[in-house]
Amino acid sequence: MTEPVVPPTILVGNQKGGVGKSSIVANVAVAVARRGRRVAVFDVDQQGNLTTEDLGVPLEEWDKGRHLASVMQYGADLKPYKNIRPNLDIVMGGPSLGLVSTSADRAADAGIDIAENFRRALEDLCRRESYELVLVDSGHGDVTLLLALLEVCSHLVVPAREDSASMRGVEQLAASYLRAKRRGSAINLLGVVLFEVNPRATARNEYITNRVRDMLEGSSGEPFTATIRHAPAPALETRERHLTAQELAIIANEGKSELLAALREGRSDDIPRLRSRDPGALANDYQHLTREILQRVFRAPVHSGV
């Protein structure tokens, strides 16, 4: 049996912003790449936070999403920004992606299918680069791009906070997902992950989990057991330093050893210190989520969407 050209392609989306989409994509992608797997990430968000903030593409090299927009509009070949981390490439997002949606009606009248353009370009890229996993960060307000991504991607992860606006975003995305399925998409809903929760508030988290489960009735998706805790200090520091939580935890552990050695030598003023006292707990949350996502992906039938 011939192996599919495109590996599992995971869309992380919610039709509400500020729910951790780009943070989850960055942390899962880097964790998998650190295991020696070749990973590609797509920043399909006009804000471009995954590109510039989470993974740290230098601003002078940021194309503001122009290349990805040309891929979707005109069928150009995908050319990722290579090795933002070892084994990890990124296709950059940014404000130029807004042009795709604003011209979508004219493009359709001209026989241009942005989903098909993306599908073909993704297949060609994966044939050239032999990626083992693809992760896609979707913008929250661009329904045109979201519907195209739901047609092409093989799996969907929905991050959500416990506020009512985020819950409405889950409901809206669940409806979009089911609509895509009715239109023939092979995408599989992996589940919802609660973002910025209090890990000690077990009763509250169980209530939110059950509420999400009710919303997903009929979509075959279960909430993830992994949750991402509310940890403002390490979350802010990861963005400022363009690091994932795991990378920050590694630096913190190395810094403790360096600081201890410096104190023993009677010097400590020249040792840079992190503001985050313990990023390890947040890093463990993302590691747990990464394991659970991979378990669900490879337990379920994998459809490339191409």
Buried (B, 14 or more C-beta within 10 A) or exposed (E): EEEBBBBBBBBBBBBBBBBBBBBBBBBBBBBBBBEEBBBBBBBBBBBBBBBBBBBBBEEEEBBBBBBBBBBBBEBBEBBBBEEBBEBBBBBBBBBBBBBBBEBBEEBEEEEBBBBBBBBBBBBBBBEEEEBBBBBBBBBBBBBBBBBBBBBBBBBBBBBBBBBEEBBBBBBBBBEBBBEBBEEEBBBBBBBBBBBBBEBEEEEEBEEBBEBBBEBBEEBEBBBBEBBBBBBEBBBEBBBEBBBBBBBBBBBBEEBEEBBEEBEEEEEBEEEEEBEBEEBBBBBBBBBBBBEBBBEBBEEBEBBBBB
